[in-house]
Amino acid sequence: MKKGSGGLARSLVGKGLFCSCAFISIVITLPELNLPAIEPQLVKKGVKVFVFDLLRKKNILLTPEEWVRQHWIHFLILSKGFPKGLVTSERGLIYNGLQKRTDLLVFDRQGAPYFLIECKAPEVEINQKVLSQALAYNQTLKCPFIALSNGNRHIFMGYVEAEERYAQQLTLPPIP
């Protein structure tokens, strides 16, 4: 077992995450994802569990979608080397006069939106509805790359200018 910040000890146990504090032990069953494993900083407040977000620098309520988002944040920054300063989480945008939020947005080095990642809970199917949501947000953002993910299935798309459409790709876009 490894000691973490705030006296929190963590270790992966099967498909669940085990956390023990000085006076409280909690066992949370979180789904295994098709992304590299992470060692999240978890905090229990009452009956709710929060995860520390590297980007927002605060504890966020741990939901199935947040579990996927946190894996993507760690994957992009720690595994793939995307600069932390270019990645944002839950960034607001206006679409059709309504306030919306992107799950993850990567900017290029000139500050333009570059890569939009739409995260869903593991049990949510990646389908046309999810793609339509990402494309709707992207009408405002105009990112050349989009990913759709439920943590297990990932679909990558890139804009093909000559055809004026998005086409599926096999991998992540290059680091901006």
C-alpha positions in Angstrom: 0.0 0.0 0.0 1.2 3.5 -0.8 0.6 6.5 1.4 -0.9 9.5 -0.4 -1.7 13.1 0.5 -3.8 13.7 3.5 -3.0 10.4 5.1 -5.1 8.5 2.4 -3.8 5.1 1.5 -4.8 3.6 -1.8 -4.5 0.3 -3.6 -6.4 -1.3 -6.4 -8.3 -4.4 -5.3 -9.9 -6.4 -8.1 -12.1 -4.1 -10.1 -12.8 -1.8 -7.1 -10.8 0.9 -5.5 -10.0 0.5 -1.8 -9.3 3.6 0.3 -8.6 3.8 4.0 -8.2 6.8 6.2 -7.1 6.9 9.8 -10.6 6.3 11.1 -12.7 5.3 8.0 -12.3 2.6 5.4 -14.3 2.8 2.2 -14.6 0.3 -0.6 -15.9 1.7 -3.9 -16.5 -0.5 -6.9 -15.4 1.4 -10.0 -15.4 -0.2 -13.4 -12.2 -1.1 -15.1 -11.7 1.0 -18.2 -9.9 0.6 -21.5 -7.4 3.3 -20.4 -4.3 3.2 -18.3 -5.1 2.7 -14.6 -4.8 5.8 -12.4 -4.2 6.4 -8.7 -6.8 9.0 -7.8 -6.9 11.1 -4.7 -10.2 10.3 -3.1 -12.0 12.0 -0.3 -15.2 10.9 1.5 -17.6 13.6 2.7 -20.6 12.0 4.4 -21.8 9.4 2.0 -20.3 11.0 -1.1 -16.9 10.3 -2.6 -14.9 13.0 -4.3 -11.9 12.8 -6.6 -9.2 15.4 -6.9 -9.1 16.9 -10.5 -5.6 17.8 -11.7 -7.0 20.5 -14.0 -9.6 22.2 -11.8 -7.4 21.7 -8.7 -10.3 20.8 -6.5 -12.3 17.8 -5.4 -15.1 16.8 -7.8 -18.0 14.4 -7.0 -17.1 11.0 -8.3 -19.7 9.9 -10.8 -19.3 7.2 -13.5 -18.8 9.9 -16.1 -16.2 11.7 -13.9 -14.4 8.4 -13.5 -14.0 8.3 -17.3 -13.0 12.0 -17.5 -10.3 11.6 -14.8 -8.8 8.7 -16.7 -8.7 10.7 -19.9 -7.1 13.7 -18.1 -4.4 11.4 -16.7 -4.0 9.6 -20.0 -3.5 12.7 -22.1 -1.2 14.5 -19.6 0.8 11.7 -17.9 0.8 9.0 -20.6 0.7 10.9 -23.9 2.5 14.1 -22.9 -0.2 16.6 -23.8 0.8 19.9 -22.0 -1.4 20.4 -18.9 -1.8 24.1 -19.7 -3.5 23.2 -23.0 -6.1 20.9 -21.5 -9.4 22.1 -19.9 -12.2 20.3 -18.2 -15.9 21.3 -18.1 -15.3 24.5 -20.2 -18.5 26.5 -20.8 -19.8 27.4 -24.2 -23.0 28.8 -25.7 -24.8 26.6 -28.2 -28.2 27.7 -29.6 -28.4 30.3 -26.9 -28.0 27.6 -24.1 -25.1 27.3 -21.7 -23.3 24.0 -22.3 -20.1 22.4 -21.0 -17.5 20.4 -22.9 -16.1 17.4 -21.0 -12.5 17.9 -22.1 -11.0 20.4 -24.5 -7.4 20.6 -25.7 -6.1 23.8 -27.2 -3.3 24.2 -29.7 -0.3 26.3 -28.9 -1.9 29.4 -30.5 -4.9 29.1 -28.1 -7.4 27.7 -30.7 -9.7 24.8 -29.8 -7.9 21.7 -31.2 -9.3 18.4 -29.7 -12.8 17.9 -28.2 -13.3 14.8 -26.0 -16.9 13.9 -25.1 -16.9 11.5 -22.1 -19.8 9.3 -21.1 -20.3 6.9 -18.3 -19.1 3.3 -19.0 -22.7 2.0 -19.3 -23.6 4.6 -21.9 -23.4 3.4 -25.5 -21.3 5.4 -27.9 -23.8 6.0 -30.7 -25.2 8.6 -33.1 -26.7 10.6 -30.3 -23.3 11.0 -28.6 -21.7 11.9 -31.9 -24.5 14.5 -32.6 -23.9 16.1 -29.2 -20.1 16.4 -29.8 -20.7 17.8 -33.4 -23.2 20.3 -32.1 -20.7 21.6 -29.5 -18.1 21.6 -32.2 -20.1 23.9 -34.4 -19.1 26.6 -31.9 -15.6 25.3 -31.2 -14.4 24.2 -34.6 -11.9 21.6 -33.4 -10.2 19.6 -36.1 -10.2 16.5 -33.9 -13.0 14.9 -31.8 -13.1 11.8 -29.5 -16.1 10.0 -28.1 -15.4 7.7 -25.1 -17.2 5.8 -22.4 -13.9 4.6 -21.0 -14.1 1.3 -22.8 -14.9 2.3 -26.4 -13.1 5.2 -28.0 -13.9 6.7 -31.4 -11.5 9.2 -32.9 -12.4 11.6 -35.7 -10.6 14.2 -37.7 -11.8 16.9 -40.0 -11.1 16.2 -43.7 -11.1 19.6 -45.3 -11.3 18.4 -48.9 -14.5 16.5 -48.1 -15.8 19.0 -45.6 -16.6 16.3 -43.1 -15.3 14.3 -40.1 -13.8 10.9 -40.8 -13.0 8.2 -38.3 -9.4 7.8 -37.4 -7.5 5.0 -35.6 -5.6 7.0 -33.1 -5.3 10.2 -31.0 -4.4 13.3 -32.9 -0.7 14.5 -32.5 0.2 16.6 -29.5 -0.4 20.2 -30.5 
